[in-house]
Amino acid sequence: MWCYRGGSISTEPRINDRIRVPEVRLVGPSGEQVGIVPLAKALELAQEYDLDLVEVAASARPPVCKLMDYGKFKYESAMKAREARKNQAHTVIKEMKLRPKIDPHDYDTKKGHVVRFLKQGDKVKITIMFRGREQSRPELGYRLLQRLATDVEDLGFIESNPKQDGRNMIMVLGPHKKKTEAMAEAREAQAARKAEAKANPGRSQNAADDDIADGELTEDEITEDESVQGESTEAESVEAPAEASAEA
């Protein structure tokens, strides 16, 4: 009985003796076109130059091969991929929950979280939770959402208008600043702080911590974002102090 055992398919190009064609279209070390030559001749030239014969276009007829240092090529490709991942952004949707009759102090606290998230380049999902008789007064939640959007309009905009979803009312705020811009500014701020710390070695740690503005990305947050390939969306709930919700 015939049985197939599947395995991972290699994506690396064929090199040197792994190339199994009678002739190839050869490209020299400097990118010059050598022309169509027998495979044996191409391998002989690779030995003369102390380079590898690498198949760069296997689907061509005949296949295109280039003389290069394959080890150096792989290293440079890995560095380029790493740099590309470093510049990619991880789009996060933070969530902030409020009550229609929120206490002024709690409102300021939660607004501070929203400001920090928008400064980081993240979207914020604002949820107003209605309970009991509050469900008959949806205008209270709508006015609260509009108030919050007005308070942070310098940092974000209403991406999704308030809408009722069961017992909740939801609005999404989008940042004016892109995630990549926020990450770049955070790196610059960190580099400036490190340079200042070196220039002032006697400065206390507490004084250095005071310079970290509320809303800047931390080292851990930057590292986490850089490790994500492509762009994805993740919802994250943030706990804040409980609000006073006594009904009138």
Helices and strands as residue ranges (DSSP letters): G 16-18, E 23-27, E 33-38, H 39-49, E 52-57, E 64-68, H 70-86, E 91-98, H 104-119, E 123-129, G 132-136, H 138-151, E 156-165, E 168-175, H 179-199, H 205-210, H 219-226, E 233-237
